[in-house]
Structures are given as C-alpha cells and as structure tokens.
Amino acid sequence: MEMSKSVSGNCNLLEKTKKCIEELGYWTWPDLLVALKHCQEMQQVATSSGILEKCLDSIVGRLAITGEASPCASTSSPDSSGLRLSCDTRSTESLKNSFSRANWWFEDLSVLSPNLVEMLVKSMVSRKYNQVIISRFLLYYQKSKFFTASSDEKRQVLEIVIDGLYTLDPSCISCKSLFGVLRVVLNLNISKSSRNKLECMIGSQMDQATLDNLLIPSPYGTSCLYDVNLVLRFLKAFLREGGWRLSPTRMKKVASLMDLYIAEVAPDPFLRFLKFLALVVALPDSARDCWDELYHAIDVYLEVHAGLSEEEKLKICCALNYEKLSSDACVHLSQNAKFPSKSSVEALFSQQLKLKNLLQGTKNSKSDMDSPCKLNETRAKAKKGEGSEQIVLYSGRLDISGDNENLRAHLQGMQWRVIELEKLCKKMQAQMAKLMKSKTPTTHSTARSLPRLCS
C-alpha cells in the first residue's frame, strides 16, 4: 500500500487497491472484516489514501441495510439490495444463529483498535444508525477489551467509550450503565475531559439514579466515608444540563433521592460542615413539598457534630423552610436542645402564620358562599351550639435574649395551643363542607367561634 507512482511507475499496489476498493459493495462480510484489519495494521497509509474511510462506510452501510437480518442473506441479489451478500457456508451458519439479534456484529468489530472504534462510531452517528445499539456496542467493547488489556490500554478504551457515549442522545443510555462505567473509572486515572463528560451524562439523568448508585466511597487519602464532592458535581450537572427538561416531577425525584443521601451521610463524623451545608442548599426550595426528612437528617448531623459553633448551627438551620415543616416536626424542633433557640421560635411562628392564613381563607370562603341572611342564621346557631370556644395562641412578645431554658419552657406552653388550633381548623373545614353541600336554612351547624389570634 505504500507503493506510489513515484516508487514503481504505472504498476503500483496502491492504485490497484483503490480500484479494488471501488467494488466494496460486492464484498462479503468476512472480506470486509479482513480489509478493515489490514487497514488497522497500516492505519496511517490507509487513512491518507482514503481506503480506511471507504471500508468503514461500507461496514456501516452493510449494518444499516441488513438491520435485524443476517448480513449474509441468501435471498439477496444486486437487483433487490444493490449488494451481493454471498458468504461462505461457515460464515452463513455462524450468523444464522444471530438472525434476529441486533448485536450480531459486536464480537466481529470488538477486535478493532480504540482509534478505529472512534471513527466507526462517528460514521454510525453521521448515518443516523440506531443510537441505542451504538451505546450497547460501546459498553460491550469496553468489557471485552478489559480481559486482556493493560492499565494504559484500559484507560484509552474507557476514554474512547466515554467520548463515544457523550455524542449520543442521553435517552439512549441507561443511568445504570453509566454508573457501571463510573465504577470502573474510579480505579483508573482517565483524562479530566472524559471524566467531566461522564459526570455530565450521569448528572443529566440524576432523577433515574438510586441511593446505592450515589454511595460511592471517597477517594483514597480522604477521611470521609463517601465521595460527597462527586454527588455535588452530579447535582450541578443536573441543574445545568437538564435545562428545559427539568420538570417539577424530575426535580422532586432528585430532591427525594437527596434527602435519602443526606440522611445516609449525616452520621459521618468526618463530614465537614461546609460540605453538609452544600448538600442541604444544593437544590432550590421549590424542589421539596415537605422538609421533614431534611430536618431529621440535620438533627442527626447536629447530634454527631456536637462541637459545631452556634453560628455554624444557625447557617444550617437557616437553610430549612419552616413553612414546609409538618406540625409534628415543628413540635419536635421546639423541644430539640440541639437546635438554636432562634430556630425553635421561627418554626412555631411559621406554624402560627400558616394557621392564621388557613383560618382567614376559611372565613373568606364562608363569606363568599353565604348570603347576609344565611350568615346571620349560621352565627345564631353557632352561639346556641357547643359554646363560643376561644383559643388565644399568643398575645405577647418573646424576649429571645432571655435564658434559653426559660424560653423553651415558654415555647412548650404554646405547643398545645398550636395543636388545639389545628384540630379546630379541621373541624371548621368539615363543617364548612357540609354547609356548602346543604345550602339550606335548616342545616345543622356545630361550628365554633373563630379563635382570636395574636396581633
């Protein structure tokens, strides 16, 4: 193939080879493989002469035409397919067993070098070959090469596989497969570019991951149990790469997953304050409908890391959305000596505001529903009912600067008022629902008078 005109005059092997290559469409599949292997052995000359490119195009074209069928269909003819797909008996018999499989060619092409596989994948993508099959071939190629490859060869194979997967549509690669590649990557020092690509691919499918996927041991030489930095990079990629595809459903899935992950890493005594805080604030507030799980994880972290300063505790607690804490969580927080007193006050005040808004909404709904005459009748019946029960939630000001124990005792005195008021709200809502259904002057009412809230 290195014999040019300047070397051998008119009769040279390169010209004859080029002429022969023009008839690639009539070659059998085994002949194409042999030609491709020869090109691999003399890649520089085969590339410069264009022979390698034509061989790869012919391979991809053959795969595209055969599709789900064997590349050696005996019924093919030049008139029907444009290709004469004749094969020897041995090749035909070996491929008949794979007739209905789309991966019949994986083993044949797994002998190619990483550079040729890279060129093959690019050719497949340009010709719009099935990207799901391409991704499966790349994963198969990586596994088959690892049996006999050295560390350097494994590194090169992994980089080619990752770069190839990165060019495909994300929906064509399962999240489980990507984490499988990651487990292998952790033991090899691949290029930073390939590592970033893999992390971006995983991050874009973060909503498909599981807790076991994320529990990756920390790198050698670090004291933490798990690699928190890696998970933070996944989250960053999820928020960045997701773009318009970040639906509320996907966001909430990731938030639920992160709540589980934070609860798992919180007991780690070596997890630094800044890393834990980064996990807590990584997702936007709208990602969670309820913050109870995150509160319990913070509770565990504060218990294990009792040496945190008051300022550090406040920074963590400020990340909580108290309005999205349940009543039980708020009551637990107010009695929790591990949390700053300011957090206890804020939790109860947010519950008080929530109940006040709920009562106001119930009152407005009732006013809109009833006519003036009907409203007066309902009020009269309420006065003759079970009595005018009044609950004063809070009518004074708290002196937060006082002793913490006295403050906690005062807060605990407020808790029963909050709980009673919630029960009363539920009863009133049920009564309002009955009124809306009946809409008759004779409707029986057991409504109680509205509680007086703090000003």
C-alpha positions in Angstrom: 0.0 0.0 0.0 3.0 2.3 0.3 3.9 1.8 -3.4 3.1 5.1 -5.1 3.7 6.1 -8.7 6.9 7.8 -7.8 8.2 4.5 -6.5 7.0 1.9 -9.0 5.8 3.8 -12.0 2.5 2.8 -13.6 2.2 -0.5 -11.8 1.8 0.0 -8.1 -0.2 -1.7 -5.4 -1.9 1.5 -4.1 -3.6 2.2 -7.4 -4.7 -1.5 -7.7 -6.0 -1.3 -4.1 -8.0 1.8 -4.8 -9.6 0.2 -7.9 -10.5 -2.9 -5.9 -12.0 -0.7 -3.1 -14.5 0.7 -5.6 -16.1 -2.7 -5.7 -16.6 -2.9 -1.9 -20.3 -3.1 -2.3 -20.0 -6.6 -3.6 -17.6 -7.8 -0.9 -18.8 -10.4 1.7 -18.9 -9.5 5.4 -15.8 -11.6 6.2 -13.9 -9.9 3.3 -14.8 -6.5 4.7 -13.5 -7.5 8.2 -10.2 -8.7 6.7 -9.8 -5.5 4.8 -10.5 -3.5 7.9 -8.0 -5.4 9.9 -5.3 -4.8 7.2 -6.2 -1.1 7.3 -5.8 -1.2 11.1 -2.3 -2.6 10.7 -1.3 0.2 8.3 -3.6 2.9 9.6 -1.6 5.9 8.6 -1.4 4.9 4.9 -5.0 3.6 4.8 -6.2 6.9 6.3 -4.3 9.2 4.0 -5.3 7.2 0.9 -9.0 7.2 1.9 -9.2 3.4 1.9 -10.0 3.2 5.6 -12.8 5.7 5.4 -14.4 3.7 2.5 -14.0 0.4 4.4 -15.8 1.9 7.5 -18.5 3.4 5.3 -19.1 0.1 3.7 -19.2 -1.6 7.1 -21.8 0.9 8.4 -23.8 0.7 5.2 -23.9 -3.1 5.4 -25.1 -2.9 9.0 -27.8 -0.3 8.1 -29.0 -2.4 5.2 -29.1 -5.7 7.0 -30.7 -4.2 10.0 -32.2 -7.0 12.0 -31.3 -9.6 9.4 -28.1 -11.5 8.9 -25.5 -9.8 6.7 -25.4 -13.0 4.6 -29.0 -13.3 3.4 -29.0 -15.9 0.7 -32.0 -14.3 -1.0 -30.2 -11.0 -1.6 -29.4 -10.0 -5.1 -27.8 -7.0 -6.8 -31.2 -6.0 -8.2 -33.0 -6.1 -4.9 -30.5 -4.7 -2.5 -27.7 -3.3 -4.5 -25.3 -5.6 -2.8 -24.3 -9.2 -3.5 -24.3 -10.6 0.1 -22.8 -14.0 -0.7 -20.9 -15.7 2.1 -19.2 -19.0 2.6 -21.1 -21.7 4.3 -19.3 -21.4 7.6 -19.9 -17.7 7.9 -23.6 -18.2 6.9 -24.2 -20.8 9.6 -22.5 -18.8 12.3 -24.6 -15.8 11.6 -27.9 -17.7 11.2 -27.9 -18.2 15.0 -28.0 -14.4 15.4 -30.6 -13.7 12.7 -33.0 -11.8 14.9 -30.5 -10.1 17.1 -29.3 -6.5 16.5 -25.9 -7.2 18.1 -24.7 -10.0 15.9 -21.8 -7.9 14.7 -20.5 -6.8 18.2 -17.9 -9.6 18.5 -16.6 -9.2 15.0 -15.9 -5.5 15.5 -14.6 -5.7 19.1 -11.2 -6.6 17.7 -10.7 -3.1 16.3 -8.4 -0.7 18.0 -9.8 2.2 20.0 -9.0 4.7 17.3 -10.9 2.7 14.7 -13.9 2.3 17.0 -13.9 6.0 17.4 -14.1 6.5 13.7 -16.7 3.8 13.4 -19.0 5.4 15.9 -18.7 8.8 14.2 -19.6 7.2 10.9 -22.6 5.5 12.5 -23.8 8.7 14.1 -23.5 10.6 10.9 -25.6 8.0 9.1 -28.2 8.1 11.8 -27.7 4.5 12.9 -29.7 3.3 15.9 -28.0 5.1 18.8 -29.3 2.6 21.4 -27.4 -0.2 19.6 -24.3 2.0 19.3 -24.3 2.6 23.1 -24.7 -1.2 23.7 -21.8 -1.9 21.3 -19.5 0.6 23.1 -20.3 -1.0 26.5 -19.7 -4.4 25.0 -16.4 -3.2 23.5 -15.3 -1.9 26.9 -16.0 -5.1 28.7 -14.5 -7.4 26.0 -11.2 -5.3 25.9 -10.7 -5.3 29.6 -10.0 -9.0 29.9 -6.5 -8.8 28.3 -5.7 -5.1 28.3 -3.0 -3.3 30.3 -3.7 -0.3 32.5 -2.8 2.1 29.8 -4.9 0.3 27.3 -7.9 0.2 29.6 -7.5 3.9 30.1 -7.5 4.5 26.4 -10.5 2.2 25.8 -12.5 3.9 28.6 -11.8 7.4 27.2 -13.0 6.3 23.7 -16.1 4.7 25.1 -17.0 7.7 27.2 -16.4 10.1 24.4 -18.5 8.0 22.1 -21.4 7.8 24.6 -21.2 11.5 25.0 -22.0 12.1 21.3 -25.3 10.1 21.6 -28.7 11.2 22.8 -28.9 10.9 26.6 -32.1 8.9 26.4 -30.2 6.1 24.5 -28.0 5.3 27.5 -29.4 3.9 30.8 -28.4 5.5 34.1 -27.4 2.1 35.4 -24.9 1.6 32.6 -23.3 5.0 33.2 -22.8 4.2 36.9 -21.3 0.9 35.8 -18.7 2.8 33.7 -18.1 5.1 36.6 -17.2 2.2 39.0 -14.5 1.2 36.5 -13.3 4.8 36.0 -12.8 5.2 39.8 -9.8 2.8 39.6 -8.2 4.4 36.6 -6.7 7.8 36.1 -8.5 8.8 32.9 -8.3 12.3 31.4 -10.2 15.1 33.1 -12.2 15.8 30.0 -13.5 12.3 29.8 -14.3 12.3 33.5 -16.3 15.5 33.2 -18.2 14.1 30.2 -19.2 11.0 32.2 -20.2 13.1 35.2 -22.4 15.4 33.0 -24.1 12.3 31.5 -24.8 10.9 34.9 -26.0 14.3 36.2 -28.4 14.8 33.4 -30.1 11.5 34.5 -29.9 12.1 38.2 -33.7 11.5 38.6 -33.1 7.9 37.4 -30.4 7.2 40.0 -30.8 5.2 43.2 -29.3 5.7 46.7 -27.0 2.7 46.1 -25.7 4.5 42.9 -24.7 7.5 44.9 -23.0 5.8 47.8 -19.6 5.9 46.2 -16.6 5.5 48.6 -14.4 8.6 48.9 -11.1 8.7 47.1 -8.0 7.2 48.8 -6.5 9.5 51.3 -9.7 11.3 52.4 -11.3 10.7 55.7 -15.0 10.9 54.7 -16.9 7.7 54.1 -18.5 8.8 50.8 -17.5 11.0 47.9 -19.8 13.9 48.6 -17.9 16.2 46.1 -18.8 13.8 43.3 -22.5 13.9 44.2 -22.4 17.7 44.3 -21.0 17.7 40.8 -23.8 15.4 39.7 -26.3 17.9 41.1 -24.6 20.8 39.4 -24.7 18.9 36.1 -28.4 18.0 36.6 -29.4 21.6 37.1 -27.2 22.8 34.2 -27.7 20.1 31.7 -31.4 19.5 32.4 -32.4 22.9 31.1 -36.0 22.9 29.8 -36.4 19.3 30.6 -36.3 19.9 34.4 -40.0 19.3 35.1 -41.3 19.6 38.6 -41.7 15.8 38.7 -38.0 15.3 37.9 -36.9 17.9 40.4 -39.0 16.3 43.2 -37.5 12.9 42.4 -34.0 14.2 42.8 -35.0 16.0 46.0 -36.4 12.8 47.5 -33.2 11.0 46.5 -31.0 13.7 48.0 -33.0 13.5 51.3 -32.1 9.9 51.5 -28.5 10.5 50.6 -28.1 13.3 53.2 -29.7 11.1 55.8 -27.1 8.4 54.9 -24.0 10.7 55.1 -25.2 12.8 58.1 -23.8 10.3 60.7 -20.3 10.5 59.2 -18.2 12.2 61.9 -15.7 13.3 59.3 -18.2 15.1 57.1 -17.2 18.7 57.2 -19.8 21.5 58.0 -19.4 23.2 54.6 -19.9 20.0 52.7 -23.0 19.1 54.6 -24.4 22.7 54.1 -23.6 22.4 50.4 -25.8 19.3 50.2 -28.6 20.9 52.1 -28.8 24.0 49.8 -27.9 22.3 46.5 -31.5 22.2 45.2 -34.0 25.1 45.0 -36.7 25.5 47.6 -39.4 24.5 45.2 -37.9 21.0 44.8 -39.4 19.9 48.1 -43.0 19.9 49.2 -42.1 18.7 52.7 -38.9 19.3 54.6 -39.4 16.8 57.4 -36.8 14.3 56.0 -34.2 17.0 55.7 -34.9 18.2 59.2 -34.4 14.8 60.6 -31.1 14.5 58.7 -30.0 17.8 60.1 -31.0 16.6 63.6 -28.7 13.6 63.2 -25.8 15.7 61.9 -26.0 18.1 64.8 -26.1 15.2 67.2 -22.9 13.7 65.8 -21.2 17.0 65.3 -21.9 18.5 68.8 -18.8 20.6 68.5 -20.2 23.0 65.9 -20.4 26.6 66.9 -23.7 28.4 67.3 -23.0 30.3 64.1 -22.5 27.1 62.1 -25.7 25.6 63.5 -27.6 28.8 62.6 -26.3 28.6 59.0 -27.6 25.1 58.6 -30.9 25.9 60.2 -31.4 28.9 58.0 -31.5 26.6 55.1 -34.7 25.0 56.4 -38.0 26.1 55.1 -40.1 26.2 58.3 -43.3 26.8 56.4 -42.9 23.3 54.8 -42.3 21.5 58.1 -45.2 19.5 59.4 -46.7 20.3 62.8 -45.1 17.2 64.4 -41.7 18.3 63.1 -42.2 21.8 64.4 -43.1 20.5 67.8 -40.1 18.2 67.8 -37.8 21.1 66.8 -39.1 23.3 69.6 -38.2 20.7 72.1 -34.8 19.9 70.4 -32.0 21.2 72.5 -29.5 20.6 69.6 -31.1 23.4 67.6 -30.6 27.1 68.4 -33.5 28.8 70.2 -34.0 31.2 67.3 -34.8 28.2 65.1 -37.4 27.0 67.6 -39.1 30.3 67.7 -39.1 30.7 63.9 -40.6 27.2 63.5 -43.5 28.0 65.8 -44.1 31.4 64.4 -44.2 30.0 60.8 -46.8 27.4 62.0 -48.8 30.2 63.6 -48.7 32.2 60.4 -49.8 29.1 58.4 -52.8 28.5 60.7 -53.7 32.2 60.6 -53.8 32.2 56.8 -55.8 28.9 56.8 -58.4 30.4 59.2 -58.6 33.6 57.2 -59.1 31.6 54.0 -61.8 29.6 55.6 -63.5 32.7 56.8 -63.4 34.3 53.4 -64.7 31.2 51.8 -67.7 31.2 54.1 -68.4 34.9 53.5 -68.3 34.3 49.7 -70.7 31.3 49.9 -73.4 32.6 52.3 -75.8 35.5 51.8 -76.1 38.0 54.6 -79.3 36.5 55.9 -77.9 33.0 55.8 -74.7 34.1 57.5 -76.6 35.7 60.4 -78.6 32.5 60.8 -75.5 30.4 60.9 -73.9 32.6 63.5 -77.0 32.4 65.7 -76.9 28.6 65.5 -73.3 28.6 66.4 -73.9 30.6 69.5 -76.6 28.0 70.6 -74.2 25.1 69.8 -71.3 23.8 71.8 -70.3 27.3 73.1 -68.0 30.0 72.0 -64.7 28.4 72.4 -61.8 30.9 72.2 -58.2 29.9 71.9 -55.6 32.6 72.4 -52.5 31.4 70.6 -50.1 34.2 71.6 -50.7 37.7 72.7 -47.4 38.9 73.9 -43.8 39.4 72.8 -41.0 36.9 73.4 -37.8 38.0 74.9 -35.3 35.9 72.8 -32.4 37.4 74.7 -33.5 35.7 77.9 -32.4 32.4 79.3 -32.7 29.6 76.8 -34.3 27.2 79.2 -37.0 29.7 80.2 -37.6 30.4 76.5 -38.0 26.7 75.8 -40.5 26.3 78.7 -42.5 29.2 77.3 -42.5 27.7 73.8 -43.7 24.3 75.1 -46.6 26.2 76.7 -47.5 27.4 73.2 -47.4 24.0 71.6 -50.7 22.7 72.9 -52.4 25.9 71.6 -51.0 25.2 68.2 -52.2 21.6 68.2 -55.6 22.5 69.5 -56.0 25.2 66.9 -55.1 22.8 64.1 -57.8 20.4 65.4 -60.3 23.3 65.5 -59.4 24.3 61.9 -60.1 20.7 60.7 -63.5 20.6 62.4 -64.4 24.0 60.9 -63.4 22.9 57.4 -65.6 19.8 57.8 -68.5 22.0 58.9 -68.0 24.4 56.0 -68.0 21.5 53.6 -71.4 20.3 55.0 -72.8 23.9 54.7 -71.6 24.1 51.0 -73.4 20.8 50.2 -76.6 21.6 52.0 -77.1 25.3 51.3 -80.5 25.2 53.3 -81.5 27.4 56.2 -82.3 24.4 58.4 -78.8 22.9 58.1 -77.5 21.7 61.5 -74.3 23.5 62.5 -71.9 22.8 65.2 -69.5 25.5 64.2 -67.4 27.1 66.9 -66.5 30.7 67.0 -63.2 31.6 65.4 -60.2 31.7 67.7 -58.5 35.0 68.4 -55.0 35.2 67.1 -52.2 37.3 68.2 -51.9 40.7 66.7 
